[in-house]
């Protein structure tokens, strides 16, 4: 029987990304701790860095229009 795909909450992703950004543990240590693949952690880390950079750029990233 195929394995069901796991869905992670935004809180879980944020926690893992922040811990990866801190640099206290390696990606493989974090992967073992949280039960995810190291590539997922590096992707979340990259997204977090881009998000922080975008927040200081002064340009709204996802501006919603009012109708």
N, C-alpha and C positions, 0 to 999 in steps of 0.2 A: 504494500500500500504506500502511495507517495506521501512524503512528509508535507504537512501543512505549512504554508508560509507564515513566518512570524511577523507581527506588526509591532513596532516599537513606538512608544509615546514620545512626544516632543520633550518632555521632562527627562526621560531616559537618555535621549540623544544629546541633550544639552549637558547633562551630567558627565557623560562619557567624553564629549568634546572638551569640556573645561578641564577634566582630569588629564586628557592628552596634551592640551596646551600648557599645562603646568610643568610638564616634563619630568615629573618625579618618577614615573614608571615608563618602561618601554612599551611599544605598541603590542608586542606579544604578551607582556604581562597583563596589560589592560584587556586584551582579547580573551585571555584565560579567565580573568576575573569576571568579565561581563558576559562571556559566552557568545561573542560575535567574532567575525573574521577581522584580522588586522586591516584589510583594505577598507572595510566599512569605517573603522576608526579614523584612518587617514583621510577619507572622504569627508567625514563630519568635521574633522579638524580644519581642513581646507575651507569648507563652507563657513565655519565659525570665523576664520580669519577674514574671509571676504565680507562677511556680514558686519564685522567690526569696522573694517576699512570703509565700507559703504555708509555706515552710520556717522562717520566723521567727515564725509565728503561734502555734506551740505545739500546733496541732491536727493530728493525722495525716490526710493527705489521702486516701491509699489504704490504709486499715487492712484487713488481711486477717484473717479469723476463723479460729481453729483448730477443727477438728472432731474 
